[in-house]
Amino acid sequence: MPRPPLPTIVHLDADAFFVSCELARRPELRGKRCAVGGGPQRGIISSASYEARAVGVYTPMPTARALRVCPDLILLPHDNEHYAKTSQAMFDLCETVTPLVQRNSIDEGYLDLGPCACASVAAVEAKVRGLVARIWEELQIPVSIGIGTSLLVSQIASKLRKPRGFVTVPVGEEAAFLAPLPIEQLPGIGKKTAEEVKARGLRTIGDVVRKTDSALAGILGRDWRQVAAWARGIDTRAVETERAAPKSYSQQETFLEDRAFGDFEDIERGLKRMLDELLVKLRADGKRARTLTVKVRYPDFTNSSHAQSLPEPSDLERPFYPLVGDLLRAAWTRRRQPLRLVSVRLSGLTEGPAQLDLFTSANEAKHRHLAAVVDRLNANGKKPRVYHGYDL
Ligand SMILES: [Mg+2]
């Protein structure tokens, strides 16, 4: 007899990760108001203990303001190397449960327990509780868990009862689970968009389901179909392990506040930083890319993008860098409108090292050597972080 379907997608999200990493090696600080961040240059809180959050410290918050609302705040300097090691150890533990682990960021990711062939929801939950206990025992990192049938549902579930949350959404109850939640719980609906769509009658995720298609299209613009599917708990994305060969490499940033055309140079710099990070991954995977795409999203959720291809695929910054500003300009056609999100994507991937011609090879080899050195420095977590485009 076929097994009944089970919720096997798990979203694991460490609680106050940077602070938790610090508390793991300085347990005397447990229960105190502390935060990571706030060096002289980066005067921003990047992680705050729940005790500090209780008195109004949040991330990202300027350190000066955090110290005003919480004068006894204990500030801890960033230690990227320590956080990266802890993250690796945490995901290694995840991989002892299932081979299907997708890392989304340093402190959160998805697991698919499908391969575990659990017989019941209780068996799925027991496996996950075992993992949570091991992460706590071995690393002293508290995590929150969401379990569901899709990435979307598990991700929303894990955020509901932080810290140390554990929420399971049974099969078939996805839409009912989502319905009462505020609209901004859906991915891509930021604070500002949420205000706009709430004013037009979309306060909860359930409101999306109740609206007609044409009303939704009027409120949400081109993305309405995606939002309508999500609101019903429909999400067909699968957990992607790093072992699966990617077809493209992309990264996006949603701004805290929408950015106007006057911020063009700043946005361009941000795109180059994202491109740097993609190229590090590309090189680590032994790939080259031919096409660079820049996408922008306006506050009404409409997107616009522009792409350009190189004559030869590359894994170096040099040929891609000059394209970034032009592509941003070409994509940003509605200049009077601010942007809520930008992304960069590298596609047209080829395996293996570049074929160098005789004239460019010496220069190319020099840049490749420098890129490798920088990748190693970054991998070792040496500070300050080196960005290829600025330092080569
Ligand atoms: Mg987290």
Boltz pocket constraint, residues with backbone or C-beta under 6 A from the ligand:
constraints:
  - pocket:
      binder: B
      contacts: [[A, 13], [A, 14], [A, 15], [A, 16], [A, 17], [A, 107], [A, 108]]
      max_distance: 6.0
